[in-house]
Amino acid sequence: MGQTARVSAIVWTAAVSLAAWLWLLLCQGFFWRTDVRLPPQGDPGRWPDVCVVVPARDEAAVLPLSLPSLLAQDYPGRAEVFLVDDGSTDGTGELARDLAARHGGLPLTVASPGEPPAGWTGKLWAVRHGIALARARDPEYLLLTDADIAHEPDSLRLLVAAARTGGFDLVSQMARLRVESLWERLVVPAFVYFFAQLYPFRRIGRKGARTAAAAGGCVLLRADAAERARIPDAIRHAVIDDVALARAVKGSGGHIWLGLADRVDSVRPYPRLHDLWRMVSRSAYAQLRHNPLLLLGTVAGLALVYLVPPAAVLAGAAGGDPAAVLAGAAAWLVMTATYVPMLRYYRQPLWPAPLLPFTAFLYLLMTVDSAVQHYRGRGAAWKGRTYARPDAVTDEG
């Protein structure tokens, strides 16, 4: 009787997991599809002025791969780049000036804001300084992009054309992250997959929908929308700032859009598991608003959705329960199938798809570690700075 009850519990748990996956497949904004790319673009006739703001802290390793691509933008209107060196110790500012002198292209201004005052994260203080410099040029658009992001020559032109054609106040692209090492192949596509699951791209661009998100590495923002939403002052505490920025713009009546990029790439390497672990754990608990109940719910949800299917298959096979094997295998199959489009987008082989439960388990551990680091007083971090504020709730950097 005890064994029957135990097996029955496994079957029921696997069935709940399968039901969760069927709901995610059909009712979560088709998050697993990767065809949300830049919306249609038309010639705006008059190309508006654009200022590009690049917050940078100790980015000498990646700047030679990214900054020349910004300076080489083939943009029909007036554009200018402002790189804000946020207290770098590796010569980031000097290197940026040298790259501009060697490569030419768009005008470059390198500035330093000094140490952030109380209540500001370093990155957003740098962004504020860059926006203040840009406003002296009175641009119609601001392009907020990270120092590790490389843009194809037509990237800015396509972003502006899409924003003008679609009437968007914010157009953001999720840069294609580097996927070369074994750990990058296991972890990086899943990072974007999980993000899309939380913030389905199709819902973000829909007027009236509550879902709001952006990808901080590439955000084209109307200058008047930024002023209306009080960007970045309204989100000055945010460590993971992209979702906070999108919420502020959408909350002030703005029309926003987010999708996957074809011509915008991150050049930052994460060759070891330690590098990826630090990238996720430095701010994962901040995403949960430093709330222990949300942490428990997240851990339980990850376990139910990602870990139960393979566990049910193994337990059912060991206990001779075909129903548990069938329910677990069905849930695992749906999970695997929804991950395949993301792997194809990243031009990766498909062998990581059935290993998604293992990758999800890694993310579960990273999230728990983020909470542990918070309660040890280390808080969330950006480029070596640690922020323990409980209201730091959003990402990128």
C-alpha positions in Angstrom: 0.0 0.0 0.0 2.8 2.4 0.9 4.6 1.7 -2.4 1.3 2.2 -4.3 0.7 5.6 -2.6 4.3 6.6 -3.3 4.1 5.7 -7.0 0.7 7.4 -7.2 2.2 10.6 -5.8 4.9 10.4 -8.5 2.3 10.0 -11.2 0.2 12.9 -9.9 3.3 15.2 -9.6 4.4 14.3 -13.1 0.9 15.0 -14.4 0.9 18.4 -12.8 4.3 19.1 -14.4 2.9 18.0 -17.8 -0.1 20.3 -17.3 2.2 23.2 -16.5 4.2 22.6 -19.7 1.1 22.4 -21.8 0.0 25.7 -20.3 3.4 27.2 -21.0 3.4 25.9 -24.5 0.0 27.4 -25.4 -0.8 30.2 -23.0 2.5 32.0 -22.2 2.7 34.2 -25.2 4.3 31.6 -27.3 7.5 32.5 -25.5 9.4 29.6 -27.1 9.2 31.1 -30.6 12.2 33.0 -31.9 10.6 34.9 -34.8 10.1 38.2 -32.9 12.7 40.3 -34.8 12.8 44.0 -35.6 9.4 45.2 -36.8 8.9 46.5 -40.3 11.0 49.5 -41.2 10.3 52.4 -43.6 12.3 55.4 -44.7 11.4 58.1 -42.3 12.2 60.8 -44.8 14.0 62.9 -42.2 16.5 61.0 -40.1 16.4 62.3 -36.6 19.5 63.1 -34.5 20.7 60.3 -32.2 23.1 60.3 -29.3 24.7 57.0 -28.3 25.4 56.6 -24.5 27.9 53.8 -23.5 28.5 53.3 -19.7 31.8 51.6 -19.4 33.8 50.3 -16.3 37.0 48.3 -16.8 36.1 47.3 -20.4 39.5 47.4 -22.0 39.3 43.7 -22.9 36.2 44.0 -25.0 36.3 47.6 -26.2 38.4 46.9 -29.3 35.8 44.5 -30.5 32.8 46.7 -29.8 33.5 50.4 -30.0 34.8 50.5 -33.6 31.4 49.0 -34.7 29.6 51.9 -33.1 31.9 54.5 -34.6 31.4 52.9 -38.0 27.6 53.2 -38.0 26.2 54.0 -41.5 23.5 56.4 -40.3 22.0 59.0 -42.7 21.4 61.5 -39.9 23.5 63.1 -37.3 24.8 60.7 -34.6 27.4 61.1 -31.8 28.8 58.6 -29.2 29.3 59.4 -25.5 31.4 56.9 -23.6 31.2 57.4 -19.9 34.2 55.9 -18.1 32.9 54.9 -14.7 36.0 54.8 -12.6 37.9 52.3 -14.7 41.3 51.1 -13.6 42.4 49.4 -16.8 42.7 52.4 -19.1 39.2 52.1 -20.7 38.9 55.9 -21.3 42.3 56.2 -22.9 41.8 53.1 -25.0 38.4 54.5 -26.3 40.1 57.8 -27.4 42.9 55.8 -29.1 40.3 53.6 -31.0 38.4 56.7 -32.1 41.7 58.3 -33.4 42.6 55.1 -35.3 39.2 54.1 -36.7 37.5 57.5 -37.2 33.7 57.5 -37.9 31.1 59.0 -35.6 32.3 61.7 -33.1 33.3 60.3 -29.7 33.2 62.1 -26.4 34.8 60.3 -23.4 33.8 61.6 -20.0 33.9 60.5 -16.3 31.1 61.1 -13.8 33.1 60.5 -10.6 31.9 58.3 -7.8 28.1 57.8 -7.7 26.3 59.5 -4.8 24.3 57.6 -2.2 21.1 56.1 -3.8 22.6 55.5 -7.2 24.1 52.4 -8.8 27.3 53.0 -10.7 26.0 52.1 -14.1 22.9 54.3 -13.9 24.9 57.2 -12.6 27.1 56.8 -15.6 24.0 56.6 -17.9 22.7 59.8 -16.2 25.9 61.6 -16.9 25.9 60.5 -20.5 22.3 61.5 -21.1 23.0 64.9 -19.6 25.9 65.4 -22.1 23.7 64.2 -24.9 20.8 66.5 -24.1 23.1 69.5 -24.9 22.9 68.2 -28.5 19.0 68.0 -28.3 18.7 64.6 -29.9 15.4 63.0 -30.7 16.6 59.6 -29.8 19.1 58.1 -27.3 20.7 54.7 -28.0 21.7 53.1 -24.7 24.2 50.3 -25.3 26.7 48.4 -23.3 30.5 48.4 -23.9 30.5 44.8 -24.8 27.9 45.1 -27.6 29.0 45.1 -31.2 26.7 46.5 -33.9 26.6 45.8 -37.6 27.0 49.0 -39.6 23.3 49.4 -40.3 22.1 48.6 -36.8 21.4 52.2 -35.7 19.6 52.9 -39.0 17.4 49.9 -38.7 16.5 50.7 -35.0 15.5 54.2 -35.8 13.5 53.2 -38.9 11.6 50.6 -36.9 10.9 53.1 -34.1 9.6 55.7 -36.5 7.6 53.3 -38.6 6.0 51.6 -35.7 5.5 54.6 -33.5 7.6 53.1 -30.7 9.0 55.1 -27.8 11.4 52.3 -27.0 12.9 49.7 -29.3 15.2 47.1 -27.7 17.0 44.1 -29.0 18.3 41.1 -27.0 21.8 40.9 -28.3 23.0 37.5 -29.4 25.4 36.4 -26.6 28.6 34.6 -27.2 28.3 30.8 -27.4 31.6 29.1 -27.9 32.7 27.2 -24.8 31.0 24.1 -23.5 29.5 25.9 -20.5 28.4 28.8 -22.8 26.5 26.3 -24.9 24.8 24.8 -21.9 23.9 28.0 -20.0 23.7 31.0 -22.4 20.8 30.0 -24.7 18.9 28.9 -21.6 19.4 32.4 -20.1 17.5 34.0 -23.0 15.0 31.2 -23.0 14.2 31.7 -19.3 14.0 35.5 -19.8 11.5 35.1 -22.7 9.5 32.7 -20.5 9.2 35.4 -17.8 8.6 38.2 -20.3 7.1 36.9 -23.6 8.2 39.2 -26.3 4.9 39.2 -28.1 3.1 40.7 -25.1 5.7 43.4 -24.5 5.0 45.1 -27.9 1.2 44.9 -27.4 -0.5 48.1 -26.4 -2.5 47.7 -23.2 -0.5 44.6 -22.1 1.1 44.8 -18.7 4.3 42.9 -19.6 7.2 45.2 -19.9 10.9 44.4 -20.4 14.0 45.6 -22.3 17.5 44.3 -22.9 19.9 46.7 -21.5 22.6 46.1 -24.0 20.6 47.7 -26.9 17.8 50.2 -26.1 16.8 52.9 -28.5 14.7 55.5 -26.5 12.9 58.6 -27.6 14.4 61.5 -25.6 11.0 63.0 -24.7 9.8 59.6 -23.5 12.9 59.4 -21.3 12.1 62.8 -19.8 8.5 61.8 -19.3 9.5 58.6 -17.5 12.2 60.4 -15.6 14.9 58.1 -16.9 17.3 57.3 -15.3 16.4 59.1 -12.0 13.2 57.1 -11.5 15.2 53.8 -11.5 18.4 55.1 -9.9 18.4 52.2 -7.3 18.2 49.5 -9.9 21.1 47.1 -10.4 19.4 45.1 -13.2 18.0 48.2 -14.9 16.5 47.0 -18.2 13.2 45.8 -16.9 12.9 48.8 -14.6 13.5 51.1 -17.6 10.9 49.4 -19.7 8.3 49.5 -16.9 8.9 53.2 -16.3 8.5 54.0 -20.0 5.4 51.9 -20.4 4.0 53.2 -17.2 4.3 56.7 -18.4 2.3 55.9 -21.5 5.1 54.9 -23.8 4.8 52.2 -26.5 7.7 49.7 -26.3 9.0 46.7 -28.2 11.6 44.0 -27.5 12.8 41.2 -29.7 15.8 39.0 -30.6 18.7 40.6 -32.5 20.1 39.5 -35.8 22.8 42.2 -36.2 23.7 43.0 -32.6 26.1 40.7 -30.6 27.7 40.6 -27.3 31.5 40.0 -27.5 32.0 39.3 -23.8 33.3 35.8 -23.1 32.1 33.5 -20.3 34.4 30.5 -20.9 34.1 29.0 -17.4 31.1 27.9 -15.3 32.4 30.3 -12.6 32.0 33.3 -15.0 28.4 32.4 -15.9 27.6 31.6 -12.3 28.8 35.1 -11.2 26.8 36.7 -14.1 23.6 35.1 -12.9 24.0 35.0 -9.1 25.2 38.6 -8.7 21.6 39.9 -9.2 19.2 36.9 -9.3 17.9 37.5 -5.8 17.4 41.2 -6.6 15.1 40.1 -9.4 13.0 38.4 -6.6 12.9 41.6 -4.6 15.0 40.0 -1.9 11.8 38.2 -0.8 12.3 34.8 0.9 8.8 33.7 -0.1 9.4 34.5 -3.7 12.7 32.6 -3.5 10.9 29.5 -2.1 8.2 29.8 -4.8 10.8 30.1 -7.5 12.8 27.1 -6.3 9.5 25.0 -6.0 8.4 26.2 -9.5 11.8 25.3 -11.1 11.7 21.9 -9.4 8.2 21.1 -10.5 8.5 22.3 -14.1 12.1 21.3 -14.9 13.2 18.6 -12.4 10.1 16.5 -11.9 9.9 15.2 -15.5 13.2 13.4 -15.6 12.8 12.3 -12.0 9.4 10.8 -12.8 10.9 8.9 -15.7 13.7 7.5 -13.5 11.4 6.7 -10.6 8.8 5.2 -12.8 11.3 3.0 -14.6 12.8 1.9 -11.3 9.4 1.2 -9.7 7.8 -0.5 -12.7 5.2 2.3 -13.1 4.5 3.0 -16.8 2.1 5.8 -16.0 4.9 7.8 -14.2 7.3 7.1 -17.1 4.7 8.2 -19.7 3.7 11.5 -17.8 7.3 12.4 -17.1 8.5 11.6 -20.6 5.7 13.6 -22.1 6.5 16.7 -20.0 10.2 16.3 -20.8 9.4 16.0 -24.5 7.4 19.3 -24.5 10.2 21.0 -22.5 12.8 19.8 -25.0 10.7 20.8 -28.0 10.2 24.4 -26.7 14.0 24.8 -26.3 14.9 23.7 -29.8 14.0 27.0 -31.5 16.4 28.9 -29.1 19.2 26.6 -29.8 18.6 27.0 -33.6 18.6 30.8 -33.1 22.0 30.5 -31.5 23.2 28.2 -34.3 23.9 25.4 -31.8 23.6 21.6 -32.1 20.5 20.2 -30.4 22.2 17.9 -27.8 21.7 20.5 -25.0 17.9 20.4 -25.5 17.2 17.3 -23.5 19.7 18.5 -20.9 17.6 21.5 -20.0 16.6 20.0 -16.6 20.3 20.0 -15.7 20.8 23.6 -16.8 17.7 24.6 -14.9 19.1 22.9 -11.8 22.2 25.1 -12.2 20.1 28.2 -12.4 18.2 27.1 -9.3 21.6 26.8 -7.4 22.7 30.1 -8.8 19.5 31.8 -7.5 19.9 30.2 -4.1 23.6 31.3 -4.0 22.5 34.9 -4.9 20.2 34.9 -1.8 23.0 33.5 0.4 25.4 36.2 -0.8 22.7 38.8 -0.1 22.3 37.7 3.5 26.1 37.6 3.9 26.0 41.3 3.2 27.5 41.2 -0.3 24.3 42.2 -2.2 23.9 42.6 -5.9 26.9 43.8 -7.9 28.0 45.5 -11.1 31.6 45.6 -12.3 33.1 45.0 -8.9 30.7 47.4 -7.0 28.3 45.7 -4.5 24.8 47.1 -3.7 22.8 45.8 -0.8 19.8 47.9 -1.3 16.6 45.9 -1.1 14.9 47.9 -3.8 17.4 47.0 -6.5 15.1 44.9 -8.6 16.1 44.9 -12.2 19.3 43.8 -14.8 22.1 44.0 -17.3 25.6 45.0 -17.2 
